[in-house]
């Protein structure tokens, strides 16, 4: 660093100090290199090649060859087991290993191999080990091509590795001849003792006739204990286990003794970590009745209910087994979610194109135990602004829900502006949803001439879910029913009745012909119907009528593209709806295992009309693929609309019913 003063450079004192230190470091480094070169000078017999314009280079190091090569001749998967777990493998890298040391290692390797084979059920296996000496003068092959060095150093070449061959004749494996289970503890006083013992015996992993392996033995014991402790007996433990192996008869006699410990029942729910919410809220969400029999499944479901409520970021629930087993406390540790959350989203769908969304959640309004959720969604055909207020659940898990929605819909029909207000009570359980509510609807259809309609209705909605796995069901069914009597408002007041029902089912096909449920094909079928009963002269809000078509209804047609065709070619919603679908789903299997993908073939049909007799189905057929992704099922379908004679690509993510 310097500056100019009066035409001459003037230097700072700090700069002079840095310059002096730099010169000193360079001088010491130069002297060190000179001393190193002098001390490491090559002996007189070493030849060096040097170029007048550059210094000699050193040959790059190559990886050292292994001390011996190991080859195993054995049936699969025994060969893989030996290659992976033989202790001999760890000595291959010893560069100073001589033949005497190798022979000593091979003696222990033979015993080690027999022990490993015994863990796979082969207690009488024959193991032989041979060593092939390297040829005289042979040298190990290089591990990788090396560049020709500018200068070389004469060294003695290492010997070629020995060739070690392990040959295995496994013989017949030991098979399980019998299994005996003994139980002690409170389970012996259980009236259902025989049923418990029978269940544990029937689900035992090593059935008579199966090959005895150490891994299978350990897994069977662990699973039996897990099943015992999953219901009533969380402190159950293993008392004794024996596997009597007879090498002459190649049979294994197994016995297992389990102590159930005391019979536990749920006590009070004790909550830690709440700040903005009361502990009573956690108890209501958990729904654990005091005095009920402990089951691990009930505890996990209670934990999931609290986590799914949206009030908490994390939930950890355990049973305290240190006290009275007839009233064991349930300890719940929670971490509350932030009171405010803003989510911005960008997406796209084949139904409505690109989509922008914003969602703001306020989990507790000031002075009120209400959660507010406001949404704004914009896509090609629909613009929606909505807000919903939800109360905390009461002792019976019912909530008050009040919502309002402003929406503008365009696309296949004339533009429609709508307002929907709703207030009622809702209850959501694992398998059932119930909802009572009053609803006000007002729509303004911007046709020629413009048409407005209003109504008020009292509604009941009921949903049942009986799927084996959500969000990836392969069997089971779901059923939903809606019923809503209403009254039109304005100058023309008239009663009406609106009903709607839908069902979705999964049926496995020929399960016995496939090695596992994951590889079994299935039929997915769904049906939907709706009707609005009113005088033909009554004008109803379009939000109370029906349109269909799109990704999750009738594929091969656009979103809400199936309706009532008018004389001028325009499309309007109708009073009757009918939709049906059949889909064949086949898991894609690779290397004998089911992958995360399914292939599908489907046919959809749907119709909308103002009179039941005028329903005319529009059919779509196609093929598709399903991927069980980490965020839920992803569906990709290519469908042909028979009425429009066009191909459409459909994408859908997630499963809900």
GIUR-V72742 format. One record per backbone hydrogen bond with DSSP energy under -0.5 kcal/mol. NH is the residue of the N-H (numbers start at 0). CO is the residue of the C=O. E is the energy in kcal/mol with one decimal. If there is no record, write none. Layout:
nh=NH co=CO e=E
nh=NH co=CO e=E
This chain:
nh=2 co=9 e=-1.4
nh=4 co=7 e=-2.9
nh=7 co=4 e=-2.0
nh=9 co=2 e=-2.5
nh=11 co=0 e=-0.8
nh=15 co=11 e=-1.5
nh=16 co=12 e=-1.9
nh=17 co=13 e=-2.2
nh=18 co=14 e=-2.5
nh=19 co=15 e=-2.0
nh=20 co=16 e=-2.2
nh=21 co=17 e=-2.2
nh=22 co=18 e=-2.1
nh=23 co=19 e=-2.1
nh=24 co=20 e=-2.4
nh=25 co=21 e=-2.3
nh=26 co=22 e=-2.0
nh=27 co=23 e=-2.3
nh=28 co=24 e=-2.3
nh=29 co=25 e=-2.0
nh=30 co=26 e=-2.2
nh=31 co=27 e=-2.3
nh=32 co=28 e=-2.1
nh=33 co=29 e=-1.9
nh=34 co=30 e=-2.2
nh=35 co=31 e=-2.2
nh=36 co=32 e=-2.4
nh=37 co=33 e=-2.0
nh=38 co=34 e=-2.4
nh=39 co=35 e=-1.9
nh=40 co=37 e=-1.0
nh=45 co=42 e=-1.8
nh=49 co=47 e=-0.5
nh=50 co=53 e=-0.9
nh=53 co=50 e=-1.1
nh=66 co=91 e=-3.7
nh=68 co=161 e=-3.4
nh=70 co=163 e=-2.6
nh=72 co=165 e=-3.1
nh=73 co=71 e=-0.7
nh=77 co=74 e=-0.8
nh=78 co=74 e=-1.6
nh=80 co=76 e=-2.0
nh=81 co=77 e=-2.4
nh=82 co=78 e=-2.6
nh=83 co=79 e=-2.0
nh=84 co=80 e=-2.1
nh=85 co=81 e=-2.2
nh=88 co=85 e=-1.2
nh=89 co=86 e=-1.3
nh=90 co=87 e=-1.7
nh=91 co=88 e=-1.4
nh=93 co=90 e=-1.5
nh=94 co=92 e=-0.6
nh=96 co=93 e=-0.7
nh=101 co=97 e=-2.1
nh=102 co=98 e=-2.5
nh=103 co=99 e=-1.8
nh=104 co=100 e=-2.0
nh=105 co=101 e=-2.1
nh=106 co=102 e=-1.4
nh=107 co=103 e=-1.4
nh=108 co=104 e=-2.0
nh=109 co=105 e=-1.6
nh=110 co=106 e=-1.2
nh=111 co=107 e=-2.5
nh=112 co=108 e=-2.4
nh=113 co=109 e=-1.9
nh=114 co=110 e=-2.2
nh=115 co=111 e=-2.1
nh=116 co=112 e=-2.4
nh=117 co=113 e=-2.0
nh=118 co=114 e=-1.5
nh=119 co=115 e=-0.6
nh=119 co=116 e=-0.8
nh=120 co=117 e=-1.8
nh=121 co=116 e=-2.3
nh=122 co=120 e=-0.9
nh=124 co=121 e=-0.6
nh=125 co=168 e=-2.6
nh=127 co=166 e=-2.4
nh=129 co=164 e=-2.4
nh=131 co=162 e=-2.7
nh=132 co=130 e=-0.6
nh=137 co=134 e=-2.3
nh=139 co=157 e=-0.6
nh=154 co=152 e=-0.5
nh=159 co=137 e=-0.8
nh=161 co=66 e=-1.5
nh=162 co=131 e=-2.1
nh=163 co=68 e=-3.6
nh=163 co=161 e=-0.7
nh=164 co=129 e=-2.9
nh=164 co=162 e=-0.5
nh=165 co=70 e=-2.8
nh=166 co=127 e=-2.8
nh=166 co=164 e=-0.6
nh=167 co=72 e=-2.5
nh=168 co=125 e=-2.7
nh=169 co=167 e=-0.6
nh=173 co=120 e=-3.4
nh=174 co=249 e=-2.1
nh=175 co=209 e=-2.8
nh=176 co=251 e=-2.6
nh=177 co=251 e=-1.1
nh=179 co=253 e=-1.7
nh=181 co=255 e=-2.7
nh=183 co=257 e=-1.9
nh=185 co=260 e=-1.3
nh=187 co=184 e=-1.7
nh=188 co=185 e=-1.8
nh=189 co=186 e=-1.2
nh=192 co=189 e=-2.0
nh=195 co=191 e=-2.4
nh=196 co=192 e=-2.9
nh=197 co=193 e=-2.5
nh=198 co=194 e=-2.3
nh=199 co=195 e=-2.3
nh=200 co=196 e=-2.1
nh=201 co=197 e=-2.6
nh=202 co=198 e=-1.6
nh=203 co=200 e=-1.1
nh=206 co=204 e=-1.0
nh=208 co=175 e=-3.0
nh=209 co=206 e=-2.2
nh=211 co=173 e=-2.7
nh=212 co=210 e=-0.5
nh=213 co=118 e=-3.3
nh=214 co=118 e=-0.5
nh=216 co=212 e=-2.3
nh=217 co=213 e=-2.6
nh=218 co=214 e=-2.5
nh=219 co=215 e=-2.3
nh=220 co=216 e=-1.9
nh=221 co=217 e=-2.2
nh=222 co=218 e=-2.4
nh=223 co=219 e=-2.2
nh=224 co=220 e=-2.2
nh=225 co=221 e=-2.2
nh=226 co=222 e=-2.3
nh=227 co=223 e=-1.8
nh=228 co=224 e=-2.4
nh=229 co=225 e=-1.0
nh=230 co=227 e=-0.8
nh=231 co=293 e=-2.8
nh=232 co=227 e=-0.7
nh=232 co=230 e=-1.1
nh=235 co=232 e=-1.5
nh=236 co=258 e=-2.6
nh=238 co=256 e=-2.7
nh=239 co=256 e=-1.5
nh=241 co=254 e=-2.3
nh=243 co=252 e=-2.9
nh=244 co=242 e=-0.8
nh=245 co=250 e=-2.8
nh=246 co=244 e=-0.7
nh=249 co=245 e=-1.7
nh=250 co=245 e=-1.3
nh=251 co=174 e=-2.1
nh=252 co=243 e=-2.5
nh=253 co=177 e=-2.5
nh=253 co=251 e=-0.6
nh=254 co=241 e=-2.3
nh=255 co=179 e=-2.4
nh=256 co=239 e=-3.1
nh=257 co=181 e=-2.5
nh=258 co=236 e=-2.8
nh=259 co=183 e=-2.9
nh=259 co=257 e=-0.6
nh=263 co=231 e=-3.0
nh=263 co=261 e=-0.5
nh=264 co=324 e=-2.8
nh=265 co=291 e=-2.8
nh=266 co=327 e=-3.0
nh=269 co=267 e=-0.7
nh=269 co=329 e=-2.9
nh=270 co=268 e=-0.5
nh=271 co=331 e=-2.6
nh=280 co=277 e=-0.7
nh=281 co=277 e=-0.9
nh=282 co=278 e=-1.9
nh=283 co=279 e=-2.4
nh=284 co=280 e=-2.2
nh=285 co=281 e=-2.5
nh=286 co=282 e=-2.0
nh=288 co=286 e=-0.7
nh=290 co=265 e=-3.3
nh=291 co=288 e=-1.7
nh=293 co=263 e=-1.9
nh=295 co=229 e=-3.8
nh=298 co=294 e=-1.8
nh=299 co=295 e=-2.3
nh=300 co=296 e=-2.4
nh=301 co=297 e=-2.3
nh=302 co=298 e=-2.1
nh=303 co=299 e=-2.3
nh=304 co=300 e=-2.3
nh=305 co=301 e=-1.9
nh=306 co=302 e=-2.1
nh=307 co=303 e=-2.6
nh=308 co=304 e=-0.6
nh=308 co=305 e=-0.7
nh=309 co=306 e=-0.9
nh=312 co=334 e=-2.8
nh=313 co=334 e=-1.3
nh=315 co=332 e=-2.5
nh=317 co=330 e=-2.4
nh=319 co=317 e=-0.5
nh=319 co=328 e=-3.0
nh=320 co=318 e=-0.8
nh=326 co=323 e=-1.6
nh=327 co=264 e=-2.2
nh=327 co=324 e=-0.6
nh=329 co=267 e=-2.6
nh=330 co=317 e=-2.4
nh=330 co=328 e=-0.6
nh=331 co=269 e=-3.1
nh=331 co=329 e=-0.5
nh=332 co=315 e=-2.9
nh=333 co=271 e=-2.4
nh=333 co=331 e=-0.5
nh=334 co=313 e=-2.0
nh=335 co=272 e=-0.5
nh=336 co=310 e=-2.3
nh=340 co=360 e=-2.0
nh=342 co=358 e=-2.9
nh=344 co=356 e=-2.8
nh=346 co=354 e=-2.8
nh=348 co=352 e=-1.5
nh=352 co=348 e=-1.9
nh=354 co=346 e=-3.3
nh=355 co=377 e=-2.8
nh=356 co=344 e=-2.4
nh=357 co=375 e=-2.5
nh=358 co=342 e=-2.6
nh=359 co=373 e=-2.7
nh=360 co=340 e=-3.0
nh=361 co=371 e=-2.8
nh=362 co=338 e=-2.6
nh=362 co=360 e=-0.5
nh=364 co=369 e=-2.1
nh=367 co=364 e=-2.0
nh=369 co=367 e=-1.0
nh=370 co=389 e=-3.0
nh=371 co=361 e=-3.0
nh=372 co=387 e=-2.4
nh=373 co=359 e=-2.7
nh=374 co=385 e=-2.5
nh=375 co=357 e=-2.6
nh=376 co=383 e=-2.6
nh=377 co=355 e=-3.0
nh=378 co=381 e=-2.1
nh=379 co=351 e=-1.8
nh=379 co=353 e=-0.6
nh=382 co=407 e=-2.3
nh=383 co=376 e=-2.8
nh=384 co=405 e=-2.7
nh=385 co=374 e=-2.4
nh=386 co=403 e=-2.2
nh=387 co=372 e=-2.0
nh=388 co=401 e=-3.5
nh=389 co=370 e=-2.5
nh=390 co=399 e=-2.5
nh=391 co=368 e=-1.1
nh=393 co=397 e=-2.0
nh=396 co=393 e=-1.9
nh=398 co=425 e=-2.5
nh=400 co=423 e=-3.2
nh=401 co=388 e=-2.5
nh=402 co=421 e=-2.8
nh=403 co=386 e=-2.4
nh=404 co=419 e=-2.3
nh=405 co=384 e=-3.2
nh=406 co=417 e=-2.2
nh=407 co=382 e=-2.3
nh=408 co=415 e=-2.6
nh=409 co=380 e=-2.8
nh=411 co=409 e=-0.6
nh=413 co=570 e=-0.6
nh=415 co=408 e=-2.6
nh=416 co=443 e=-2.4
nh=417 co=406 e=-2.9
nh=418 co=441 e=-2.6
nh=419 co=404 e=-2.3
nh=420 co=439 e=-2.4
nh=421 co=402 e=-2.6
nh=422 co=437 e=-2.1
nh=423 co=400 e=-2.4
nh=424 co=435 e=-2.2
nh=425 co=398 e=-2.3
nh=426 co=433 e=-2.7
nh=427 co=396 e=-0.5
nh=428 co=431 e=-3.5
nh=432 co=462 e=-2.1
nh=433 co=426 e=-2.7
nh=434 co=460 e=-1.8
nh=435 co=424 e=-2.7
nh=436 co=458 e=-2.0
nh=437 co=422 e=-2.9
nh=438 co=456 e=-2.7
nh=439 co=420 e=-2.9
nh=440 co=454 e=-2.6
nh=441 co=418 e=-2.1
nh=442 co=452 e=-2.6
nh=443 co=416 e=-2.7
nh=444 co=450 e=-3.5
nh=445 co=414 e=-3.0
nh=445 co=443 e=-0.6
nh=446 co=444 e=-1.8
nh=448 co=446 e=-0.6
nh=450 co=444 e=-2.3
nh=452 co=442 e=-2.1
nh=454 co=440 e=-2.3
nh=455 co=486 e=-2.1
nh=456 co=438 e=-2.4
nh=457 co=484 e=-2.5
nh=458 co=436 e=-3.1
nh=459 co=482 e=-2.4
nh=460 co=434 e=-2.4
nh=461 co=480 e=-2.6
nh=462 co=432 e=-2.4
nh=463 co=478 e=-3.2
nh=464 co=430 e=-2.8
nh=465 co=476 e=-2.8
nh=467 co=474 e=-2.0
nh=475 co=505 e=-1.3
nh=476 co=465 e=-1.4
nh=477 co=503 e=-2.4
nh=478 co=463 e=-2.6
nh=479 co=501 e=-2.5
nh=480 co=461 e=-2.7
nh=481 co=499 e=-3.0
nh=482 co=459 e=-2.2
nh=483 co=497 e=-2.7
nh=484 co=457 e=-0.8
nh=485 co=495 e=-3.0
nh=486 co=455 e=-2.7
nh=487 co=493 e=-2.6
nh=488 co=453 e=-2.3
nh=491 co=488 e=-0.5
nh=492 co=490 e=-0.7
nh=493 co=491 e=-0.5
nh=495 co=485 e=-2.2
nh=496 co=532 e=-1.8
nh=497 co=483 e=-2.2
nh=498 co=530 e=-2.7
nh=499 co=481 e=-2.0
nh=500 co=528 e=-2.7
nh=501 co=479 e=-2.2
nh=502 co=526 e=-2.5
nh=503 co=477 e=-2.2
nh=504 co=524 e=-2.9
nh=505 co=475 e=-2.6
nh=506 co=522 e=-2.5
nh=508 co=520 e=-2.7
nh=509 co=507 e=-0.5
nh=512 co=509 e=-1.4
nh=513 co=510 e=-1.9
nh=518 co=515 e=-1.0
nh=519 co=516 e=-1.1
nh=521 co=584 e=-2.2
nh=522 co=506 e=-2.6
nh=523 co=521 e=-0.5
nh=523 co=582 e=-3.1
nh=524 co=504 e=-2.4
nh=524 co=522 e=-0.6
nh=525 co=580 e=-1.8
nh=526 co=502 e=-2.2
nh=527 co=578 e=-2.6
nh=528 co=500 e=-2.8
nh=529 co=576 e=-2.0
nh=530 co=498 e=-2.4
nh=531 co=574 e=-1.4
nh=532 co=496 e=-3.2
nh=533 co=531 e=-0.7
nh=537 co=534 e=-1.6
nh=539 co=537 e=-0.6
nh=543 co=540 e=-2.0
nh=544 co=541 e=-1.3
nh=545 co=573 e=-2.6
nh=547 co=561 e=-2.0
nh=549 co=553 e=-1.9
nh=552 co=549 e=-1.0
nh=554 co=552 e=-0.6
nh=556 co=553 e=-0.9
nh=559 co=548 e=-2.2
nh=560 co=557 e=-1.7
nh=561 co=547 e=-2.9
nh=562 co=560 e=-0.7
nh=563 co=571 e=-3.4
nh=564 co=562 e=-0.7
nh=565 co=569 e=-3.2
nh=568 co=565 e=-1.7
nh=570 co=411 e=-0.5
nh=571 co=563 e=-2.0
nh=573 co=545 e=-2.4
nh=575 co=608 e=-2.6
nh=576 co=529 e=-2.5
nh=577 co=606 e=-2.1
nh=578 co=527 e=-2.7
nh=579 co=604 e=-2.8
nh=580 co=525 e=-2.1
nh=581 co=602 e=-2.2
nh=582 co=523 e=-2.0
nh=583 co=600 e=-3.0
nh=584 co=521 e=-3.0
nh=584 co=582 e=-0.6
nh=585 co=598 e=-3.1
nh=587 co=596 e=-2.7
nh=588 co=586 e=-0.6
nh=589 co=592 e=-3.1
nh=592 co=589 e=-1.6
nh=594 co=587 e=-2.9
nh=597 co=625 e=-2.1
nh=598 co=585 e=-2.8
nh=599 co=623 e=-2.4
nh=600 co=583 e=-1.6
nh=601 co=621 e=-2.4
nh=602 co=581 e=-2.2
nh=603 co=619 e=-3.4
nh=604 co=579 e=-2.4
nh=605 co=617 e=-1.6
nh=606 co=577 e=-2.5
nh=608 co=575 e=-1.6
nh=613 co=610 e=-1.6
nh=614 co=611 e=-1.3
nh=617 co=605 e=-2.7
nh=619 co=603 e=-2.7
nh=620 co=639 e=-1.8
nh=621 co=601 e=-1.9
nh=622 co=637 e=-1.7
nh=623 co=599 e=-1.9
nh=624 co=635 e=-2.5
nh=625 co=597 e=-2.4
nh=626 co=633 e=-2.2
nh=627 co=595 e=-2.4
nh=628 co=626 e=-1.8
nh=628 co=631 e=-1.1
nh=631 co=628 e=-1.6
nh=633 co=626 e=-2.6
nh=634 co=632 e=-0.5
nh=634 co=651 e=-3.3
nh=635 co=624 e=-2.4
nh=636 co=649 e=-2.8
nh=637 co=622 e=-3.0
nh=638 co=636 e=-0.5
nh=638 co=647 e=-2.7
nh=639 co=620 e=-3.6
nh=640 co=638 e=-0.5
nh=640 co=645 e=-2.8
nh=641 co=618 e=-2.5
nh=641 co=639 e=-0.7
nh=642 co=618 e=-0.5
nh=644 co=640 e=-2.3
nh=645 co=640 e=-0.9
nh=647 co=638 e=-2.8
nh=649 co=636 e=-3.1
nh=651 co=634 e=-2.1
nh=653 co=632 e=-2.9
